[in-house]
Amino acid sequence: MKLHRLCSMSLILLLSSSLATFTACSSKQDNPDEIRERTAQATETVRRDTKAVVEGVKEGMRSDNKAININKATREDLLTLPGITEHDADRIIAGRPFDDAHDLISRHIVSDSEYAKISDRVIAGH
């Protein structure tokens, strides 16, 4: 939801600035072909800039997804992991301490496929 809101706001800002630039630069009477050409160029610029903004937002969100310590994480933190249910979070908390994040599989707390979804986001620090 955050990503969608950020992207929407970024797109609106880019479109607004492009429109303002376009209208400010066209004080004389232009022929329709020139207007279409400038509009196409401005649209391409907005498309390119919007794509860059979206990629930046995605990268920023990825960097916020630091590893969660399964020995210290709250139930709410565990629920942010992909595919982890309330039941799974409770089982993780009840199974503490873990020597290694892979203990989640060896102790049958999560399945191999569930662990594959979260393996890059969990650690078992003490």
Rosetta blueprint (number, residue, H / E / L):
1 M L
2 K H
3 L H
4 H H
5 R H
6 L H
7 C H
8 S H
9 M H
10 S H
11 L H
12 I H
13 L H
14 L H
15 L H
16 S H
17 S H
18 S H
19 L H
20 A H
21 T H
22 F H
23 T H
24 A H
25 C L
26 S L
27 S L
28 K L
29 Q L
30 D L
31 N L
32 P H
33 D H
34 E H
35 I H
36 R H
37 E H
38 R H
39 T H
40 A H
41 Q H
42 A H
43 T H
44 E H
45 T H
46 V H
47 R H
48 R H
49 D H
50 T H
51 K H
52 A H
53 V H
54 V H
55 E H
56 G H
57 V H
58 K H
59 E H
60 G H
61 M H
62 R H
63 S H
64 D H
65 N L
66 K L
67 A L
68 I E
69 N E
70 I L
71 N L
72 K L
73 A L
74 T L
75 R H
76 E H
77 D H
78 L H
79 L H
80 T L
81 L L
82 P L
83 G L
84 I L
85 T L
86 E H
87 H H
88 D H
89 A H
90 D H
91 R H
92 I H
93 I H
94 A H
95 G L
96 R L
97 P L
98 F L
99 D L
100 D L
101 A L
102 H L
103 D H
104 L H
105 I H
106 S H
107 R L
108 H L
109 I L
110 V L
111 S L
112 D H
113 S H
114 E H
115 Y H
116 A H
117 K H
118 I H
119 S H
120 D H
121 R H
122 V E
123 I E
124 A L
125 G L
126 H L
